[in-house]
Amino acid sequence: MSVLVLAEVDDGVLSPATARIVAAAANLGPVDVFVPGPRAAADAAAAISGVRKVIANDSSLLADTLSGAIETLAKDYIYLVSGASTLGKDVIPRLAAKLDIQPVTDIVAIESPTRFVRPIYAGNALETVTDSQSKHVLTFRASAFRPAAGGNAAPVEVFDNAVQSAATLIAAHRTESDTPDLSTAQIVVAGGVSVGSAEGFQLIEKLGKTLGAAVGATRAAVDAGYAPNDWQVGQTGKIIAPDLYIAVGISGALQHLAGIQGARKIIAINSDVDAPIVKISDVALIGDLFEIVPQLIAELERLGIRR
């Protein structure tokens, strides 16, 4: 049973999330990867362990174009897979409609070739879904799976996509950052609205830089203008599963906790001992964040832990 994975390509570079999706999809059968991007991205996908073949197509990244291209390729595959990312949420519903298939989305575990586990009720419960359709359209939560290794050398084939988009891309606005990608980072430092201002949030960024971590924020902090939109963590932001999550001045609203439930270790820095984030944390530092965080940074630097 063969699998076609839609690769994540950002500004011409293959996203680290693709290796995670390939690792998950490999449980279902031989994996081919469709790469909508330049040859360099296709070559990077070919190096992922478990990839049988790369289908390269340096064309538009617009959703209707991509869904049309995958529809053309779909006849050769039982599983059509994407990450549960912005791209996947744009492409997969269109593809499912074209194929008249009910998709199974946001999968966090695979029990069998037709049984999948996905979160419901803002992550408060997990449901097991049986998909008895002849073809399966799926999205995986990349943060729930370890990435596949490298070292492969799969062949790369070029696919000419004849599908034309009805839309025109006017402009793309990007936020430049030298921090790790939030969706796949092993360490994440995040701040809440209690930080108090955009200037105060620089303290969160400094701690993140010291640890070589990605920086995140709650929705309230983003709405207040303390942090950019692409730092938002939670049900309406990015779903993450780092090895270490440091929550600074975050109370732990249900929507935020839904986005970090895969974190392996949680450190909470908070003045409220009864905050929900404190109750689920592995380590809690209770006190004023403006006193604790500078002390923590100074101690990390004293120990030589500086990235």
Secondary structure, DSSP 4 states (H G I P E B T S, - for coil): --EEEEPPEETTEE-THHHHHHHHHTTTS-EEEEE-S-HHHHHHHHTSTTEEEEEE--S---HHHHHHHHHHHGGG-SEEEEESSHHHHHHHHHHHHHHT---EEEE-EEEETTEEEEEETTTTEEEEEE--SSSEEEEE-GGGSPPPP------EEE----PPPSS----------SSPPTTT-SEEEEE-GGG-STTTHHHHHHHHHHHT-EEEE-HHHHHTTSS-GGGBBSTTSB----SEEEEES----HHHHHHHTT-SEEEEEES-TT-HHHHH-SEEEES-HHHHHHHHHHHHHHTT---
